Amino acid sequence: MLALVLTLLLHTTADSLKVFRAPEVVVTSSRNPVSPQDSPSKIVDLDVKQLSSLGFANLGSILSYGDGLYVKDYGPSQLSTISIRGTGDEQTLFMIDGVRINSVQNGVVDLFLVPISEIGNVEISEGGSSSLYGADAMGGVVSLKTRSDKSPHVGISLGAGSYGYQRSRASVNERLGRVTVTIMAERTRATNDFRFNFSNGLNSYPMVRTGADFLRDNEFLQVVIPGKESSTSIVASNMTANRGTPGPVTGPFYIGTEREYDGDFFSVVNHKEELGHFLLSASGGFTYGYLRYVQPPVVPGGYFIDDFYKMLSFQPNVQLSYSSTAFEATVGIDGEQDRGTSSEMSGTKNRTRAGAFASGVINFKGPYSSEIHLFPSARTDWYSDFGSSFNPKLGLNVRPVKAIPVNLRASVGTSFRAPTFNELYYAGAGNPSIKPERSMNYDAGVIFSLHEPVDLQADADYYVIDIRDGIVWQPSTGIIWRPVNYQKTLSQGVELSAQANYRDFLALRGTYSFGRTVDLSDPHSPTYDKQLIYLPEEQASVVAAVSPWITTFSAALRYVSFRYVTVQNDEFLPGFTTVDLSAGARIHLPRFDLTPLISVKNLFNENYQVIPQYPMPLRTFHFDLGIQFNQ
């Protein structure tokens, strides 16, 4: 294959890959289109296609290199969740094409169950955003946009790698008059019987992970109908997974037998229409999530677990935007109808939500050619099971001197998290009177941007997230634990990042973050002012890519500091550093394109754990080959 690539280099035209490009506009931070430089809060935009060409194979690995993000990874094909600025898994709002996908059951999004082959880019707005998007946006918002293929083609892609990894994908993109239709199907599987070293503190044993195999299928359909002054898109996605979910490795003879069966269906219809200075947007989204967890008896005659959860949600949304030179505004209403049934709840549970919001951008001209952008926003939400919540926010972005590409930004606002069905209705333990979590969010930053002779962007941010009425499970009577509004936490930290592109040939991106999230619930408790478990204080990453001719070579380094594993902060997991390499090419031939890619993960065989007793694999290899037949 290497000889073939080198030969074709001499007979094809150059097509360098563009990586780490800052988007022209973003909308997540204000619901009104603004540039990242003019945004009131930090925005991280990640191009999934570009990052996939550098060997990033799943959503968890992509988000691991985002600013201020920490992915809690239980191992390959296992539960993988995100923490933004030290907040909890369920305190980050996830959306796909504007539709909320956080589980109504537990509030969490499992990153493993989101196929990146369906995603075009990821837009992350850091900091509280309940004034714009409602519940669960305490740490921030991760907005996933489905892929959009513009050129008609037929494509296939095959992959293979260490520990039985196999992937196959087929896609068709066709124009039927003005209508563009994209259909894709993908299957991924692996045995995940990787080697690792187990240590009990005294001795180290070489072991093989067992029971972590998986099989995942996903199908995707997209229909785009453009108009003269309107556009309509229809998206449907279906995912099923069958995976082993072995628990923590507690000894040298541990064998995992637990299994999980997942099914997620997602569909959304979006319509946009220009009405002079106004833009009308309307959408309807539907999600259905199924989970079944099976745990055979540990000993003959022991307890057998076979639990299931079925959750569905319908979400309509209508908003109207106005734009002029001096002023922009968006108003809208949305709603949600949730319905859930589970072996862990008594009966079927329903929830109705209604929300209304307004946001704006006010543009001023100040002295010395300065530019001032003010971002007011407010939202009210009503829930049938716990009442209402009102959340305002005010953001500011100032460019002191127009000729100097430096912007200052700051924001302050409130956010909240809605109780989940588990917290409200778990059989024998749920608490129907529980209140939502609430937070005050503050952040401030500076951003520098330059486009010539190097495309450069650098920023520094400071944040504070003060959370009260945090929901935690505590002992109640006997062996029963119940959720209560008890916890109070304070997150604060600093984030630094920089990215640069030089003529589509060389790209660099580096991040560093320092943050502490401490428990302030009870001044008399031994956990008072202690760092929350599993959260690192420091993180750093560097991604570098060079694209000579039609090839791209990349290296990614990630550092995570130690993490406490006890609430008293007297035991910890050591920090770790991983290095990944990849080499790929984009080869144009008369009727089709070839995109071979080889990647090496954990090049130096780092023996580490992200979560205690959940091992991660040593060095692994992956090879992918894409073939796109152009029409």
Secondary structure by P-SEA (a helix, b strand, c coil): caaaaaaacccccbbbbbccccccccccccccccccccccbbbbbbbaaaaaaacccccccccccccccccccccccccccccccccccccbbbbcccccccccccccccccccccccccbbbbbccccccccccccccccccccccccccccccccccccccbbbbbbbbbbbbcccbbbbbbbbbbbbccbbbbbbbcccbbbbbbbccccbbbbbbbbbbbbbcccbbbbbbbbbbbbbbbbccccccccccccbbbbbbbbbbbbbbbbbcccbbbbbbbbbbbbbbbbbbcccccccbbbbbbbbbbbbbbbbbbbbbcccccccccccbbbbbbcccccccbbbbbbbbcbbbbbbbbbcccbbbbbbbbbcbbbbbccccbbbbbbbbbbbcccccccccccccccccccccccccccccccccccbbbbbbbbbbcbbbbbbccccccccccccbbbbbccbbbbccccccbbbbcccbbbbbbbbbbbbbbbccccbbbbbbbbbbbbbbcccccccccccccccccccccbbbbbbbccccccbbbbbbbccccccccccbbbbbbbbbbbbbbbbbbcccbbbbbbbbbccccccccccccccccccbbbbbbbbbbbcc
